[in-house]
Amino acid sequence: MTQQAGNENQLSVVGHDGLPTRERNLAMLSLSIGVGMASLDTAIANTALPAIAEQLHTSPADSVWIINVYQLAMVATLLPFAALGEVIGYRRISIAGLVLFTLASLGCACSWSLSSLVIARLFQGVGASAIMGVNTAMLRAIFPARLQGRGFGLNSLVVAVAFAVGPTTASLILSAWTWPWLFAINVPFGVFAFFLGQRVLPMTYRATHKIDGLTALYNVGAFSMLILLLGDAAHLADKKILFVELAVTIFFFALLLRRQAGHQAPMLPVDLFRRPIFFLSVITSICTFATQSLAFVSLPFYFETVLGRSPVETGFLITPWAVLVAIMAPVAGRLSDHYSPGVLGGIGLAILSVGMTSLLGISLHPSAFDICWRMALCGMGFGFFQAPNLKAIMGAAPLTRAGSASGVVATSRLMGQTSGAALVAFCFSFFADKATHYALGMGAVFAAVASIASFSRLFVGKSPT
């Protein structure tokens, strides 16, 4: 028993100081596979909804639950998993999430009805939440301090590219196979990442406080109702329903804040939000991912219904965004080891705002080049923001609160994406043919606000860690 404790303590020290190069690369590979699958499945099912609805003999409206339940499960459980990771170790949460996600993916592929698929997607979302909730904290353990910007850059590359290429990937798979393969393809990758992670993911320091189950339940209720409220408001649901959902949301958040008051490590980390750099970085993240979602949800409709492009052509036209993210994210990560995240993020988000504005100027009969250079400009700005912002968030949190900070990173990303998608639905409900233009205009404004928030970090003191 003593020997085992000594081994774990040694692993903890290794994880804190960063792993040697070979082990670090293998650990990064394991994390990237898990994060890539979780991010890809956030977007990939959208493209497959018509095929799934047809084969399962269900209505398009009911099939939307395949998307909603995944997002609900993720957003509702991210912070509880992050908090649990601080207590029992991020490695355990990450590997357990990978196992659950892989098994649930197999369940999705074997589903025979809408109900069975929705249940499998629920468990898949919980698994993805465990992976994403502690992912950034694991990166902080794997990479030494001098290379953390590089690690965050690689992680940003994986997340952004997975989200960007989701529709194209789905189209290619559906052109050759049936929709269950969208989920079955995760299984071999998940198995490989599991065995690799068991070998190379480091143990980390564990906090001494305990997890309050009732606080976790309040958190699940609060964020679940918030997502439902955003979705129903975007679709112009009955005002009475919206009022009830708003009241229940406020009720659960009040219970959550009251329950965790005075806790040394609150699950909803209000203590971290009191740190100006942390708060501004989270605002930057939410606004930026809302911008990305506004573009990626609205543009396919414009390309296909207005410009008459095929789904494959649409995927091609969106690809420059992903390509430039792939180029810029590692560059920004390396630069963030030497320059202020406030400056790097502010410049990148200003470029993103200009790119979103340029998309408003697309002509009625644009060439592929006219569209692609604008998408590339957006991708350049977006790729320049992520790694510096991740480093700012994690750097503003003490090492003992890395799990909570990691949970906020994932929560802010999903809240931004969900809010952006809800705003697109709102635009289609109100503005019909002009919906894409209003959505892109909102995206440009969000990116500008994010740029201002990023630059504002230059004028606040560094939080103590």
N, C-alpha and C positions, 0 to 999 in steps of 0.2 A: 504493500500500500504506500509506504514511504517512497519506494523507488518510483512508483507510478506518479506520485505527486511531484517528485523531483523532475521527472521527464516532462510533465505538463508545464512546470515552471520554466524549464529550459526552452520549451516551444514558445511560451509566452514572450520570453525575452527576445527570441529570434523574430517573432512576429512583430514586436514593437520596433525593433531596429531595422526591420526589413530583411527579406530573405536573400541568400546568395543568388547570383544571376540565373543559373540554370533552374533552381527551384522557383525563383520568382517568375520566370517565363512560363513554366508549367502551371503554376498557380493562376497566373493571368489567363492562360488558355482555358482552364477549367471554369473560372468565373465568367469569361467572355461567352462561352457556350451557353451557360445558364442564363445570363443577362440577355444575350442575343435572342434566345428562344422566347423568353418572357416578353421582350419588347416586340418581337416579330408577331407574336400571337395577339398583341394588343390591336394590331392593325390588319392582320392578314384575313381574319374572318369576315371583315366588311365586304370584301370582293366576292366571297363565296356565298353570301347570304341568299341570293336568288336561287342558286343551284341547290343549296341545302333545303330551302323552303319548298322547292318543287319536289325533291326526292322524298322528303318527310311529310309531304301533303299538308303543309301548314301555311298560314297566311303570312305575308310580308311583315305585318304589324307584330304578330306573335314571334316571328323569327328574330326580331330585334333583341329579344331577351338573351340570345346567344352572345351578343356583344355586351349588353348591359350587366348581366350577372358576373361576367369576368371583371369588368371595371369596378363594380360594386365590391366584389370580394377583395380586390387588390387595395382599393382606397381605404376600405374599412379596417383592414388588418395590418397595414404597413407599420403603423406606430407601435401596436402591441408586439409584433415580431421584433422590431428594432429594440424595444425596451427589454424583451426577453433575451435577446442576444447579448445585451450588456451583462446579464446575470449568469447565463449558462454557457456563454461563448458564441461568437459570431459563426465560427466554423460549424457547430452543430446545427444552427438554424439554417445556414446556407445549404448544407448537405441534405438535411431533412426536407427543405423546400424543393431541392432538385429531385429527390425521390418522389415526392408527392406530385410534382408537375409532370414527371415522366409517366407515372402510372395513370394520372388523369388524362394525359394526352392519348394514351392507349385506350382509355375509356371513351374518349371523344370519338376516336376512329371506329370503335365497335358499337357506337350508339345506334339504336334502332327506331328511336322516336324523338320528338322534340324535347319531351320531359327528360329522357335519359341523357340527351346531349347537354341540356341546360344544367343538370346536376353535375355531370362530368366537368363542364366549364367552370362551375362554382369551385370545385376542388382544384381545378387547374389554376384559377385565379388566386386561391389561397397559397398554392405552391409558389406561384410567381411572386406573390407578395413577400413570402419568406426569403426568396432569392434576392429580390430588389431591396428589401428593407435593410439588409445588413451588407449589401454589396459595397457601398462606399467605405464603410468601416473596415471591411476586409482589405480593400485597396490600401487603406492607411496603414494596416498591419504588414502588408506584403512589401510595399515600397519604402525604402529609407526616405527620410525627410527631404534630402537633396534631390530626389527623383520623383516625388509625389506628383508634381505637375505633369510629368511624363505619363505616369500611371493613370491619372484622371483624364488625360488627353486620349489615351487608348480606350478607356472605358466610354468616354463621350463618343468616340468614333463608332464603337459597337452599337450603342443605344440609338444614335441618330441614323446610322445607315440601316439598321434593322427596321426602324419605324418608316424610313423613307422608301425602302425597297419592298415593303410588305405587299402593296397592291400588285406590283410587277411579279413578285414571287408567286402570289396566289394565282395570277392569270396564267403563268407558265405551267404551274402544277395542274390547274384545271383544264388546260389545253391538251394535256397528255393523260391525266388520270381523273378519278372522281374525288369529290370533296373530302372523304375520310383521310386521304393521303396528306392533306394539309396538316393533320394532327399526328398521323402515324410517323411522319418523317422526323418528328421530335424524338422518338423513342431511342433509336441507336445513338444519337448525339447525347441524349440524357444519360444513357448507360455509361458511355465513354467518359463524360464529365464527372459522373459519380465516382467511378473507380480512380480516376485521376485526382479528384479532389480529396478522396480519402488518403491518398499518398502525400500530397504536397500542401494542402491548405493548413496554415499554422493555427495553433491555439492562441488565444488572446487573453489579456487580463480580464478578470471577472469582477463585477461590482459586488458589494456586500448587501445591498438593499434587496428587498423582496418585491415580487410582482403581485399587484392587487388584481384579482380576477374581475371584480366588479367594475373597476376602472376600465379594464379592457372591454367589457361589455358596453359600458357607456360610450366608449370611443367608437366601437362598431356601430352602435345605434346612431350616433351623431353624424358620422361621415356617410353612412348609408343613406340617411334621410336627406343630407345635403346634396348628394348626387341625384337622388330621385327628384328633389325640388328643382335643381337646375334643368334636368331633362324635361320635366313636365312644364316648367315655365317656358322653355324654348319652344315647346310644341303647343303653347297657348291652351293649356289645360284649364278646366273650370276654376274660377277664382276661389271657390269654397275649398276645393281640393288643395290648391296652392297654399291657402291660409292655414289649413290643418297641417300640411307638411312643414311649413315654416315654423309653426308653433311647436311641433314635435322636435324639429331640428334644434331650436333654441333651448327647449327643455332638456334634451340630452347633453348639449354642450354645457348648460348650466350645472347639471349633475356631474359631468366630467370634471369641470373646473373646481367645483366644491369638494369633490371626493379626493382630488389629488393635491389640494391646497396644503402647503407645508411639507410636501414630500421632497426629499433631497434630490430625486431624479424623476420629475413628473413625466408621465407618458406623453401627454401633449406638452412639449418642452417650452413652456412659457418662460422659464428661466433663460433659455437660450435666445428667445426672441427679444429679451431686454438688451441684448448686445447689438448695437447699431449695425455693425458690419454683417452679422448673421441675418438680421431682419431685412436689410436692404438687399442682400444676396438672394434671399428667398423671394422677395417681391420681383427681383430681376428674373429669376427662374420661372415663376408663374406666368409673368407677362410674355416671356419669350416663347415658352411652350404653347401658350394660347395663340401666339402668332403663327407658329408652325402648324398647329391644328387647323386654324382658320384657312390656311393656304391648302393643306393637303386634303381637307374634306371638301372644300368648295371647288377647287380647280378641276378635279376629274369630271364633275358635272358640266363645267363650262367647256372643257375640251371635247367631251363626247356629245353633249346635247346641242351646243351652240356651234362649235367648230367642226363637228361631225367626225372626230377622230375615233379610232377603235380603242378598246381597252389596252391592247398591247402598245399602240402608239402613245396612249396616255402615260403608260409606265415609262416609256422612253423619254417623254418630254419632262417628266418629274425627275428622272435620273440625274441630271446635272446638279441638282441640289445635293443629292447623296454623295456624288463624286467630289464636290468641293468640300463638303463636310469631312470626307475621308482624307482629303489633302490637308485641310486647315486645322483639324482637331489636334493631331499630334504636334503640329508646329506651335499652336497656341499653348499646348501643354508644356512644351519645353520652354517657351517664352515666359510662362507663368512662374517658373522657377527663378526668374531673374527680374521680372517687371511686375508692377502692381496689377492685380486682377481688375481693379476699378477702371484703369486706363484701357487694358486689353478688351474687357467686356464692353466698355462704353463705345470704343471704336467699332467693334464687331457688330454691335446692335444698331449703331447708326447706319452701318452698311446694310444691315438687314432691313431697316426701315426704308432706306432708299430703294432697295430691291423690291420690296412689297409695293411701294409707290409706282415703280416702273412697270409692274405687272398690270396696273390700272390703265397703262397706255398701250396695251396690245391692240392692234388693229383688228378689223373684222375678218381679214383674210391674211393672218400672219404666216410667215414661213417658220419652219422648225427652228432656225437660227434665232429669229426674233423672240421666240419663247425661251429657248434654251439659255441664252446669255442672261436673261433676267432671272431664271431659276438658279443659274450658277452664281449670280451676285448675291442672292438670298442665302444660298448654301455657304458661300464664303463668310458672310457675316455671322451666320448661325454657328458655323464650325469654330469661329474665332472666340465665341462667348463661353462655350460649355466648360472646358477644362479650367480656365481661370476662375469661373464662378464656383465650380465644385471645390477648388482649393480654398477659396475664400470662406465658404460655408464650413468645411471641415476644419480649417485653421482657426475659425472663431470659436470652436467648441473645445472644451478640455478633453484630454484623452479618455477620461472615464465616461464621457458623454458622447463618444464617437458613434455609438449605436443610435442614439436619439437623433443626432445630426444626420446620420445616414438615412434614417426613416423620413426625416423632413425633406431630404434631397429627392427621394422617390415620390413622396406625397405631393410636393410642389410641382413636380413634372406631370404627374397624373391629373392633378387639379387644373393645371394649365391646359393640358390636352382635352380634358373633359369640358372645361369652360369654353374652349375654342369651338369644339364640336357643337355644343349647345347653342352658341351664338350663330353658327352657320344655319342650324335648324330654324332659329329665330328669323334670320335674314330671309330664308326661303318662305317662311310663313307670312312675312310682311311685305317683301319687296319683289317676289316672284322672279321675273326675268333679270332684274338688276341685283339679285341676291349675291352673286359672286363678287361684283364690284364693291358692294357694301362690306362684304366679309373681308376682302383684301384691304379696303380702307381701314377697317377696324384693326386688322393685323399690323398695318403701318403705324397706327397710333400706339398700339401695345408695344411694338418694338421701340418706338421713340421714348415712351415712358420707361421701358426697361433700360434704355441707354442712359437716361437721366439718373435713374436709381443707381446704376453702376458707377457713373462718374461721382455721384454723391458720396460714395465710400471713401473718396480721397479726403473728405473733410471731417471724417469722424475718427476718433482714436481707435487704436487696435485693442480688441478685447483681450483681457488676460486669459491665458490658457493654463 
